[in-house]
């Protein structure tokens, strides 16, 4: 990864963590925070390891694009968690809030799956995360 990409990744992770904290405050949902927080740590570790791997091994561009696409999929999933949490928080106490709670749960599960997919992809190229 280039220095600019690493810096962008760093600030994306920081912003994502701040957004996760905001979600937690808005919803008061400790489960959402734990699920999203674990995802953050895992993705952060995977991307740091990937960056080191790229610097040494210089994988083909197609390989880098696969990881980039998986990372972007995870980012989108994180934003969906935020959107679902904001919608849920706005409707807490209103009739039918259970539907928003379910949407939040689905979004959290999708984000966790996107993180697991990214980690698996990075590991499939021989990157050691553990």
C-alpha positions in Angstrom: 0.0 0.0 0.0 1.1 3.5 -0.6 1.6 5.9 2.2 -1.5 7.9 1.2 -3.6 4.7 1.2 -2.3 3.7 4.6 -3.2 7.1 5.9 -6.7 6.9 4.4 -7.1 3.5 5.9 -6.0 4.8 9.3 -8.5 7.7 9.2 -11.3 5.4 7.9 -10.7 3.1 10.8 -10.7 5.9 13.3 -13.9 7.4 11.8 -15.5 4.0 11.8 -14.7 3.5 15.5 -16.1 6.9 16.3 -19.2 6.1 14.4 -19.5 2.8 16.3 -19.2 4.7 19.5 -21.9 7.1 18.3 -24.2 4.1 17.5 -23.7 2.8 21.0 -24.6 6.1 22.6 -27.6 6.6 20.4 -29.0 3.1 20.8 -27.7 2.1 24.2 -27.2 -1.3 22.7 -24.1 -2.9 24.1 -24.5 -5.9 21.8 -24.2 -3.6 18.7 -21.1 -2.1 20.2 -19.4 -5.4 21.0 -20.2 -6.9 17.6 -19.1 -3.8 15.6 -16.1 -3.3 17.9 -14.8 -6.8 17.4 -15.2 -6.3 13.7 -13.1 -3.2 13.9 -10.3 -4.8 15.7 -10.3 -7.8 13.4 -10.4 -5.7 10.2 -7.7 -3.4 11.5 -5.4 -6.3 12.3 -6.1 -7.8 8.9 -5.4 -4.6 7.0 -2.2 -3.9 8.9 -1.0 -7.4 8.2 -2.1 -7.0 4.6 -0.2 -3.7 4.2 3.0 -5.4 5.5 2.5 -8.3 3.2 2.0 -6.1 0.2 5.2 -4.1 1.0 7.3 -7.3 1.1 5.5 -9.7 -1.4 4.2 -7.3 -4.0 1.1 -9.3 -5.0 -0.5 -8.8 -8.4 -2.9 -5.9 -8.8 -5.8 -8.4 -9.2 -5.1 -9.7 -5.8 -5.0 -6.2 -4.3 -8.2 -5.3 -6.0 -9.9 -8.4 -4.4 -8.9 -7.2 -0.9 -9.9 -3.7 -1.7 -13.3 -4.8 -2.8 -13.8 -6.9 0.3 -12.7 -4.0 2.5 -15.1 -1.7 0.7 -17.9 -4.2 1.2 -17.1 -4.2 5.0 -17.1 -0.4 5.0 -20.6 -0.3 3.4 -21.8 -2.9 5.9 -20.5 -0.6 8.8 -22.4 2.3 7.4 -25.6 0.2 7.2 -25.2 -0.6 10.9 -25.0 3.1 11.6 -28.1 3.8 9.5 -30.0 1.0 11.1 -29.0 2.1 14.6 -30.0 5.7 13.9 -33.4 4.6 12.6 -33.8 2.3 15.6 -32.8 5.1 18.1 -35.3 7.5 16.5 -38.2 5.0 17.0 -37.4 3.6 20.4 -40.6 3.6 22.4 -42.8 3.9 19.3 -45.1 1.1 18.1 -43.5 -1.3 15.7 -39.9 -0.6 16.9 -39.3 -4.3 16.9 -39.0 -4.1 13.1 -36.2 -1.5 13.4 -34.5 -3.7 16.1 -34.6 -6.6 13.7 -33.1 -4.4 10.9 -30.3 -3.4 13.2 -29.6 -7.0 14.1 -29.5 -8.0 10.4 -27.1 -5.1 9.7 -24.8 -6.1 12.6 -24.7 -9.7 11.4 -24.0 -8.6 7.8 -21.1 -6.4 9.0 -19.7 -9.3 11.0 -19.9 -11.5 8.0 -18.2 -8.9 5.8 -15.4 -8.7 8.3 -15.0 -12.5 8.5 -15.0 -12.6 4.7 -12.3 -10.0 4.5 -10.1 -11.7 7.1 -10.5 -15.1 5.3 -9.6 -13.5 2.0 -6.4 -11.9 3.4 -5.5 -15.2 5.1 -6.1 -17.1 1.9 -3.1 -15.2 0.3 -0.8 -16.5 3.1 -1.0 -13.5 5.3 -0.5 -14.5 9.0 -2.9 -12.8 11.4 -2.4 -15.0 14.4 
